[in-house]
Every structure is written in C-alpha cells, then in structure tokens.
C-alpha cells in the first residue's frame, strides 16, 4: 500500500463527476425554459415521506449522546433482523459507507456485479483497488459487490445463493458487500439476520422513508468489523435530528407495510402508463421503474421540456428510469407527456 511520503509527489487523476439522479441543477441547465415547478422523477426515493415526529430543540443544540445512538441502533437491529445491535453501524447516509469500506480492506481485486449503481465501482477505484465489472457472482475476487434488488433493473438474488457465496468469500479471506438500499419495500430476504465474517450489508434509510435530506444509512456486519467501521466514521457521525427521527421511523413496522402496498400500486400504475407510451418495462422496484423506448433520447427531451426529469443512461440511450410521482398533479403532468 505504498503512499507518497514526505518529499514525494503523488499523481492523482480526478475523474469527471458521475451522473446521478436528483440533480435538478443539471436539469435546469439542459431545459432552461421548462415550466415550474420541476417534477423530479430521476431518483428512487419514496415520494410520500414518513411523517416525522416533532423534535425537541435540544436535538439541534447539543451533541448526540451515546444513549441516543444506542436507541437508534436497537431500532435498526429490530427492523433489519439483526440479533445483536453491536452489528449495526449508523452513518450520515449510505454514500459515506460506500466511500469508507474500501479504505478498511487491503488493496486487491474487486468485482462489482452490474450494471449497477456507479458509485460502488468509483469508490473502490478511488481507494486504489483493481475493479472489474462482472455480470454475476461467479467472479473470483478479493471483494465482490452486489446490489440486491439491483439499481436500475431490479434484479434480485436469493438469500441462500448470497449466503453460500459469502461463505466462500470468508473461507478465502475475502468479502461480500451486499447493498440492500431498495430492499425495505420488496419481497426479498435481507441478509441482516445472517451476519458472519466476510459479509457486509448496506441499508438506506432515506430512500424508503422519503427523507433523503436527513442523511442516514446503516452497515450491518459482524461485531468486530462493525467496530472498525464505526471507528473510521468517528464520533457523532449521525446528527441528533437524524437519530431521533430514525429511531421512531424504524420502529414503525405498520408504516413500512402500508408503504409497500401503496408504492406497489403506484409502480403498477406507472407500468401501465409506460406501456401505453410504447415503452417496455425491463425491471425496477416499488420505488422506480426502468423501461426501454424506441426513441429514449426524444422522450427524455420531451419530458425535460415539460419540466419532468427522469434518469437516462449513456451506455443505453433507449433506457429511462422513472421514479414515482408524488401526487395527483404530478401523475397528470406525466400522463399528458406519455400519451
């Protein structure tokens, strides 16, 4: 792991920023004359947010206490099926966990099952690992990253297959990272209840609960690795308001059940609209749908000109990903363009 020491210059190549959903500044640049307000369908964030509890003023004024963090971790452990809260690491968003994990692992070969969320490959590459995109779990690498359900196509892997692969990784001193960012509302079995050496599971809070700006996410791992990850994040990694809201939301299993039903109905409605527009749905989750169109770039342009921003893919120009509209007005605006 040779790094540049005193008197040595280190050449660092800076890659161009990755394209992401949710970048309305980019949308405004592309479509400066679009009508307002913008409808941002470029993310997979629940458009109906959790009704957060009222917060005490002290949540903003004081540093979070260890008791506050312990209460959040206990709620997360129960929600994610983790037997021991010592296996929970809370972070200010999943993105910082994606950035931190590669720095805790000796540099080696990393396989990212894709195509998928581009930040995984980018983060391991930035940390000096040799990264290879692969089509499935059969790759032999020191670290393998898989997103389950996958973004953007919704592909899923059975828990039994992932656990068997994690066992093989652990036996050879490797690591399996499973990103379950979209698992909360889906019929997939989480690996949170099966933690073991060689396995790290990532969970997103903001997507499920529609509170992405709160910046809260979790890593689930065996207690030893979890402690190393928490130490790397440092003290007070999660804000007081995030601790308070997260604890209440994660304990609300009834809200999650209802959200899964309601967003599933919304996803089915969106599928019908896409089909009427000549699109072919190729996958997705209850929070986003991905479809191919005969004129994807043209539809992207028509939607943008109408103030509706969806996700496009440079490697697949015919493909667009749609998040869910939030209310009747947004559904009607989208319907008019898709017709």
Phi, psi and omega in degrees: 000051184295124176245158178291123179263191179302135179083000179245133176269143180243124178275124181240122176269131181257115180283152175297151182298144178285147175283134180228159168288162177085003182268083181289340174298319177295321179297318180294326177291317180291324186229072186294340182259010181295146179291150178257156357281155175294145169253113183265101176253021185271359180242172175251041182265135178307121182283352178245095190287159175296134179284087186302150181287157173297141184253143173289146181301333182296337179297335179265336188268330186247159174291145178299144180266164177296330178292322176300314181293320180297321179294319177296314182297324178294319178294320179294319179301316179293317182294325185260004176075025181270126185293322186240118178303344176295346177270007181255132173236115178271142184218161177281067181100150180293332183302320181292331175291320177299324179284326187278321183308313182297340180275351179261358185241135178303142182301135182193205182267131181236130176248128178248117181285123185209193006291144185206193180304119192292340184292335178297306179300318182296318183293316179292325177294316180300329181276004174094009178278157175269110189253135178231124172289137180228163184271339183203184187283359186286351184296141174264111182209162178292324178228134175237132181244129177224141179254124187222108358293151185282148174247117024250005189259356178075008180302142181233158176236141177293143179302323181297320179292319180292320181292321177297321179291321178298322177299316180295320178297315181297322182296333180256015178074021182261190185218139170246123177253120180246115180269109181256040185303327184250020187278338190304319187257009185251162178272057176238146179276122178288153174270006181301330180271007184229036184293145182198165175304143180087007181226131172230132180245134178251136178231137177261136174267314189298325181294309183297316188265005177066027184233052185300327181291346178289334180058083178213133177205172186220146165249140177243127184201166175298153196301325181295312179291324178300320179296319177298319181293318178296321178296321180294328179286333179086174182288154176054041181294328183251136183290158178302313178300321179294320177299316184290312181291318180300318181299315181291315183295316182295334179279353186265077182295328179297319178296319180297318178299314180295319180297321179298318180293312184292317179289331174296319177295321178296318180297320177296320177298317180295321176303317181295320179294319179296318180297319179296333179275004179089009180273160177240112180291125181254357177155188180144194177226188177291348182253351175202156178230138181243133186217154174257141179231151179296331178229068181302311179300321179295318179293320177303317180294319180294319177296314180299319179296337178267006178082027179238119185254121177241171183269130175244168186226120183299325183280348180219080187300334181281352189260134176228146176245132183246125166282180183268133171299155187269331187205181185301319181300316180292319177300317182293319178297317178295318181300320181299320181285318181293335177288000000 
